[in-house]
Amino acid sequence: MSKLNRAISFEDDLSPVFEALSLWCREQKFGADSLQGCAAASRLLDFFEDGAITTPALLELMRRDSI
């Protein structure tokens, strides 16, 4: 199954992803609808699929990934 297909068929609560995206965009000073915001959303969904299911865990992975 492709990642896009899995992303569309999530049954899990995506609230932590949305919260992490909002906080990440604010921290990095770009809009969620910008190219950087879209890239961040994609990366956050990847982390979520890999098992990071809390906002703090997602943000920590984003910080590690951007170093």
C-alpha positions in Angstrom: 0.0 0.0 0.0 1.4 3.4 -0.9 2.1 6.0 1.7 -0.5 8.3 0.2 -3.1 5.5 0.4 -2.3 4.9 4.0 -2.4 8.7 4.8 -5.9 8.9 3.3 -7.2 5.8 5.1 -6.0 6.7 8.6 -8.4 5.8 11.3 -6.3 7.3 14.0 -6.8 10.7 15.5 -4.7 13.2 13.6 -5.0 16.0 16.2 -1.3 15.6 17.3 -0.2 16.0 13.7 -2.2 19.2 13.2 -1.1 20.6 16.6 2.6 19.8 15.8 2.3 21.4 12.4 0.8 24.6 13.9 3.5 24.8 16.5 6.3 23.9 14.1 5.2 26.6 11.6 4.9 29.2 14.3 8.4 28.2 15.6 9.9 28.3 12.1 8.0 31.4 11.1 6.3 30.2 8.0 2.6 29.5 7.1 1.1 26.1 7.1 0.0 26.7 3.5 3.5 27.6 2.3 5.8 25.2 0.5 7.7 24.8 3.8 4.5 24.1 5.6 3.4 21.5 3.1 6.8 19.8 3.4 6.5 19.9 7.2 3.1 18.3 7.1 4.3 15.5 4.9 7.3 14.9 7.2 5.0 14.9 10.2 2.7 12.4 8.6 5.7 10.2 7.9 6.7 10.4 11.6 3.1 9.7 12.6 3.0 6.6 10.4 6.2 5.4 12.0 4.7 5.5 15.5 5.2 9.0 16.8 1.7 9.7 18.0 2.0 12.7 20.4 2.6 16.3 19.6 5.9 16.5 21.7 7.3 13.4 20.0 6.5 14.7 16.6 8.1 18.1 17.4 11.2 16.4 18.8 11.6 14.4 15.6 11.1 17.5 13.5 13.8 19.3 15.5 16.2 16.4 15.1 15.4 16.1 11.4 16.2 19.7 10.7 19.7 19.8 12.3 
